[in-house]
Amino acid sequence: MNNYSIGTKAVQAGYTPNNGEPRQIPIIQSTTFKYDTSEDMGKLFDLEASGYFYSRLQNPTNDYVAAKIAALEGGSAAMLTSSGQAANFMAIFNICECGDHIVASSSIYGGTFNLIAVTLAKMGITSTFVSPDCTEEELSAAFQDNTKLLFGETIANPALTVLDIEKFAKVAHKHGVPFMVDNTFPTPINCRPIEWGADIVTHSTTKYMDGHGACLGGAIVDAGKFDWMAHADKYPGLCTPDDSYHGITYAEKFGKEGAFITKCTSQLMRDFGCMQSPQHAFILNLGLESLHVRMPKHVENGQAVAEFLEAQPQVAFVNYSGLPSNKYYETAKKYLPNGGCGVVSFELKGGRAAAETFMKNLKLAAIETHVADARTCCLNPATSTHRQMNDEQLKEAGIPAGLIRISCGLEDKEDLIADLAQALEKIQ
Ligand SMILES: *Cc1c(COP(=O)(O)O)cnc(C)c1O
């Protein structure tokens, strides 16, 4: 599949049926797998042969879909997880342990921020957050002797900052650590971070990849390029024998291309069990089959809505990297030449009251705590996710009371704009 372009991979990569086999990916709805001899099964446990024995670790349906995502991102291996949160946790914990340190962009998804700043800290993994706009020198200065990972988001949810991936990858590699990037918002259709030097890519497949608001899910992709053995002192989990797995040294046995995902599957998935169900993997694959058709439409709608909003007198400010007025316009032209995503945020001049009136009058855009699916939805943080904060606190957090996030779906843009226009008119 490697010679085909991205749209062809979205449709066909990962699963190639043999003569007489099902055309669509079969859902292997089985927790376990049968063997003729104990020796046969023993080889699987020793990772001497590849195959399936228990769906908590691996399932063929999931593997077909993971292989498609690996092909889309240009990685060497991939795995699915039960959610995006599970993907980021597992990918980080696969290389960091108690006593280690992470450098992360401060502009990331709230759940990931909590994971790194609070939950991982309880496990003895400390962190330093840096501005996504920091210079190479500032980024370098955040590294410590025990730093094992640099983390960022291609387009951050919800701040919509665009990361200078090449710069982040360069500094990570200068310090001998991998660069991990959450590529949920652009998807590999609009950006492939591995081509810019990223080592590990994560996804909340809950968003555009599924694209229909149907299934929670996550994915981890390894570029297969980071040389763990060259930094063996830093990564004992990959470079010394795993006593919990028959003394296997992952980086030695599976090389650069296979070590990361094999360890994450056979050790962390075994112990944490945050597997995606094969049913969900099947539904995720239906979404992936049209990802290359849907993303340009999300971008078209996002761009049209952002341009419309920017011209309205009730609107104070629009945040969308496809607008020339945006701080990240040039960065986006480099990393997202076909556009980023369909999520736009904007501030109403009338603050909280205007936001409430506006949202109440929308007919097509539904009020939801979700983004990135086929149906347009929107959220006013001041009256929902951040309602415990007063106007002053919101301002300090960079979330003005009149801020609205709109995730443009796949409807026709003329109807979306007409809906926004009639709701804006209702504001006194
Ligand atoms: C939603 C999201 C997550 C978390 O994913 P879930 O599937 O909800 O667990 C992580 N990162 C980003 C960028 C997200 O948008």
Ligand as a Chemical Component Dictionary entry (heavy atoms), coordinates in Angstrom:
data_LIG
# 
_chem_comp.id                   LIG 
_chem_comp.type                 NON-POLYMER 
_chem_comp.pdbx_formal_charge   0 
_chem_comp.three_letter_code    LIG 
# 
loop_
_chem_comp_atom.comp_id 
_chem_comp_atom.atom_id 
_chem_comp_atom.alt_atom_id 
_chem_comp_atom.type_symbol 
_chem_comp_atom.charge 
_chem_comp_atom.model_Cartn_x 
_chem_comp_atom.model_Cartn_y 
_chem_comp_atom.model_Cartn_z 
_chem_comp_atom.pdbx_ordinal 
LIG C1 C1 C 0 -10.681 14.597 22.722 1  
LIG C2 C2 C 0 -9.223  14.661 22.742 2  
LIG C3 C3 C 0 -8.452  13.792 23.539 3  
LIG C4 C4 C 0 -9.104  12.766 24.442 4  
LIG O1 O1 O 0 -9.721  11.806 23.678 5  
LIG P1 P1 P 0 -10.941 10.886 24.200 6  
LIG O2 O2 O 0 -11.167 9.987  23.045 7  
LIG O3 O3 O 0 -12.069 11.800 24.544 8  
LIG O4 O4 O 0 -10.427 10.159 25.404 9  
LIG C5 C5 C 0 -7.077  13.884 23.485 10 
LIG N1 N1 N 0 -6.469  14.804 22.697 11 
LIG C6 C6 C 0 -7.179  15.659 21.923 12 
LIG C7 C7 C 0 -6.451  16.637 21.067 13 
LIG C8 C8 C 0 -8.567  15.627 21.919 14 
LIG O5 O5 O 0 -9.259  16.490 21.156 15 
# 
loop_
_chem_comp_bond.comp_id 
_chem_comp_bond.atom_id_1 
_chem_comp_bond.atom_id_2 
_chem_comp_bond.value_order 
_chem_comp_bond.pdbx_ordinal 
LIG C1 C2 SING 1  
LIG C2 C3 SING 2  
LIG C2 C8 DOUB 3  
LIG C3 C4 SING 4  
LIG C3 C5 DOUB 5  
LIG C4 O1 SING 6  
LIG O1 P1 SING 7  
LIG P1 O2 DOUB 8  
LIG P1 O3 SING 9  
LIG P1 O4 SING 10 
LIG C5 N1 SING 11 
LIG N1 C6 DOUB 12 
LIG C6 C7 SING 13 
LIG C6 C8 SING 14 
LIG C8 O5 SING 15 
# 
